[in-house]
């Protein structure tokens, strides 16, 4: 138990936001230090689901929003930063939360029913960094899959998407509907 608590403490300590972190001109640039010192990793999201991810976090650190991926893009961008110490014992457990499911609702007003609104619903999963990075660590990639599981990796920078999902002429994925179910009372609280 003490070992588990110590690992969790180490992980939380390593994933603390670095104040004043800024992205340099190249989007894959990381704030580097000596080889045995922590580095600031950019957070990069890849969305293979059928919905826009309005927001996501990794151990509480914001990762931004991610559009649905296309044939050549994972749908996201880089957001600064999480701290990573090269040589950290693997695997590293990450808690990932995201708004990637939706329901719809209407409200009564003095003038009648309002237009239909969409409400984002938070989802949560664990992801594990199980392999050491090859080369200079610069990014923490977070990959969201259609079945709800999430994978993570420390990499040298922008990797190509792991899934190549096609889009039609309107920019949508074929067969994907954005007709959401009606919200339950609990979802509207």
C-alpha positions as CSV (number, residue, x, y, z in Angstrom):
1,X,0.0,0.0,0.0
2,X,2.8,2.4,0.9
3,X,4.4,1.7,-2.5
4,X,1.2,2.5,-4.3
5,X,0.7,5.7,-2.4
6,X,4.4,6.7,-3.1
7,X,3.8,6.0,-6.8
8,X,0.6,8.0,-6.9
9,X,2.4,10.9,-5.1
10,X,5.2,10.7,-7.6
11,X,2.8,10.7,-10.5
12,X,0.8,13.6,-9.3
13,X,4.0,15.5,-8.6
14,X,5.3,14.8,-12.1
15,X,2.1,16.0,-13.8
16,X,1.9,19.4,-12.2
17,X,1.4,22.3,-14.5
18,X,4.6,24.4,-15.1
19,X,3.7,28.0,-14.6
20,X,4.7,30.3,-17.4
21,X,5.3,27.5,-19.9
22,X,5.2,28.8,-23.4
23,X,5.3,27.0,-26.7
24,X,8.1,28.0,-29.0
25,X,7.7,28.6,-32.7
26,X,7.8,24.9,-33.5
27,X,4.7,23.2,-32.1
28,X,6.7,20.1,-31.0
29,X,9.2,22.1,-29.0
30,X,9.5,21.1,-25.4
31,X,11.1,23.0,-22.5
32,X,14.2,20.9,-22.1
33,X,16.6,20.6,-19.2
34,X,19.6,18.3,-18.4
35,X,19.1,14.6,-19.3
36,X,18.1,13.6,-15.7
37,X,15.9,16.7,-15.1
38,X,12.1,17.0,-15.7
39,X,11.0,18.3,-19.1
40,X,7.7,20.1,-20.0
41,X,5.7,18.0,-22.4
42,X,3.0,19.4,-24.7
43,X,-0.4,17.6,-24.4
44,X,-1.7,16.4,-27.8
45,X,-5.1,15.0,-28.2
46,X,-6.2,12.5,-31.0
47,X,-10.0,12.0,-31.4
48,X,-11.1,8.8,-33.2
49,X,-14.7,9.0,-31.7
50,X,-17.7,10.2,-33.6
51,X,-18.2,13.4,-31.5
52,X,-16.3,16.6,-31.0
53,X,-14.5,16.6,-27.6
54,X,-15.3,19.9,-26.0
55,X,-12.7,19.6,-23.3
56,X,-10.3,17.1,-21.8
57,X,-8.0,16.8,-18.8
58,X,-5.1,14.6,-17.9
59,X,-4.7,14.3,-14.1
60,X,-6.6,17.6,-13.8
61,X,-4.4,19.4,-16.4
62,X,-6.4,20.9,-19.3
63,X,-5.7,19.5,-22.7
64,X,-8.0,21.7,-24.7
65,X,-10.7,20.6,-27.3
66,X,-10.4,18.1,-30.1
67,X,-12.3,17.9,-33.4
68,X,-13.1,14.5,-34.9
69,X,-10.0,13.1,-36.7
70,X,-9.8,12.9,-40.4
71,X,-7.6,10.9,-42.8
72,X,-4.4,12.9,-42.0
73,X,-5.1,14.7,-38.7
74,X,-5.9,13.5,-35.2
75,X,-8.2,16.5,-34.7
76,X,-6.3,18.2,-31.9
77,X,-3.6,20.7,-31.3
78,X,-0.9,21.0,-28.7
79,X,-1.5,22.6,-25.3
80,X,1.2,23.4,-22.8
81,X,2.3,21.5,-20.5
82,X,2.8,18.6,-18.1
83,X,6.0,17.8,-16.4
84,X,7.8,14.5,-17.1
85,X,11.0,13.1,-15.5
86,X,12.9,10.8,-17.9
87,X,13.5,7.5,-16.2
88,X,10.2,7.6,-14.2
89,X,9.3,4.0,-13.4
90,X,6.7,2.5,-15.9
91,X,3.8,2.1,-16.3
92,X,2.5,5.5,-15.4
93,X,-1.3,5.7,-14.6
94,X,-3.2,8.7,-16.0
95,X,-6.7,9.8,-15.1
96,X,-8.3,11.2,-18.3
97,X,-11.7,13.1,-18.2
98,X,-13.4,14.5,-21.3
99,X,-16.7,15.9,-22.6
100,X,-17.4,13.7,-25.5
101,X,-21.0,12.6,-25.1
102,X,-24.0,14.8,-25.4
103,X,-27.7,14.9,-24.7
104,X,-30.3,17.5,-25.8
105,X,-32.9,19.5,-23.9
106,X,-35.4,22.3,-24.1
107,X,-36.4,24.9,-21.5
108,X,-39.6,26.7,-20.9
109,X,-39.5,30.4,-21.0
110,X,-42.3,33.0,-20.8
111,X,-42.5,32.8,-24.6
112,X,-42.8,29.0,-24.9
113,X,-40.2,26.3,-25.4
114,X,-36.7,27.4,-26.2
115,X,-34.7,26.0,-29.1
116,X,-33.1,22.6,-28.5
117,X,-29.8,22.9,-26.6
118,X,-27.0,20.4,-26.3
119,X,-25.4,19.5,-23.0
120,X,-21.9,17.9,-22.8
121,X,-21.5,15.0,-20.5
122,X,-18.2,14.1,-18.8
123,X,-16.6,10.7,-19.3
124,X,-13.6,9.2,-17.5
125,X,-11.0,6.5,-18.2
126,X,-7.6,5.4,-17.1
127,X,-4.7,5.5,-19.6
128,X,-1.3,4.1,-19.1
129,X,2.1,5.2,-20.4
130,X,3.8,1.8,-20.6
131,X,6.7,2.4,-22.9
132,X,9.6,4.8,-22.5
133,X,9.9,7.5,-25.2
134,X,12.1,6.9,-28.2
135,X,14.5,9.9,-28.5
136,X,13.8,13.3,-26.8
137,X,10.5,13.4,-24.9
138,X,8.4,16.4,-26.2
139,X,4.8,15.4,-26.0
140,X,2.2,13.4,-24.1
141,X,-0.2,12.0,-26.7
142,X,-3.7,11.1,-25.6
143,X,-5.7,8.9,-28.0
144,X,-9.5,8.7,-27.6
145,X,-11.1,5.6,-29.3
146,X,-14.7,5.0,-30.4
147,X,-15.2,2.2,-27.8
148,X,-14.4,4.7,-24.9
149,X,-10.9,3.5,-24.1
150,X,-8.0,5.9,-24.0
151,X,-4.3,5.3,-24.7
152,X,-1.4,7.5,-23.9
153,X,2.3,7.7,-24.9
154,X,5.3,10.0,-24.4
155,X,6.7,10.8,-27.8
156,X,9.1,13.1,-29.7
157,X,6.3,15.2,-31.1
158,X,3.3,15.0,-33.5
159,X,2.7,11.4,-34.5
160,X,0.4,10.5,-37.3
161,X,-3.1,9.4,-36.3
162,X,-3.3,5.7,-35.2
163,X,-6.6,5.4,-37.0
164,X,-7.2,6.9,-40.5
165,X,-10.9,7.9,-40.5
166,X,-12.5,9.2,-43.7
167,X,-14.8,12.3,-44.1
168,X,-17.4,13.0,-46.8
169,X,-17.6,16.2,-49.0
170,X,-19.5,18.0,-46.1
171,X,-16.6,17.3,-43.8
172,X,-18.5,14.6,-41.8
173,X,-17.7,11.0,-41.3
174,X,-20.0,8.7,-43.3
175,X,-22.8,7.2,-41.3
176,X,-22.2,9.4,-38.2
177,X,-25.4,11.0,-36.8
178,X,-25.4,13.9,-34.3
179,X,-29.0,13.2,-33.2
180,X,-28.5,13.1,-29.4
181,X,-30.8,11.5,-26.9
182,X,-32.9,13.7,-24.6
183,X,-31.3,14.5,-21.3
184,X,-32.5,12.8,-18.1
185,X,-33.3,14.8,-15.1
186,X,-30.0,13.7,-13.5
187,X,-28.1,14.9,-16.5
188,X,-29.7,18.4,-16.2
189,X,-28.7,18.9,-12.5
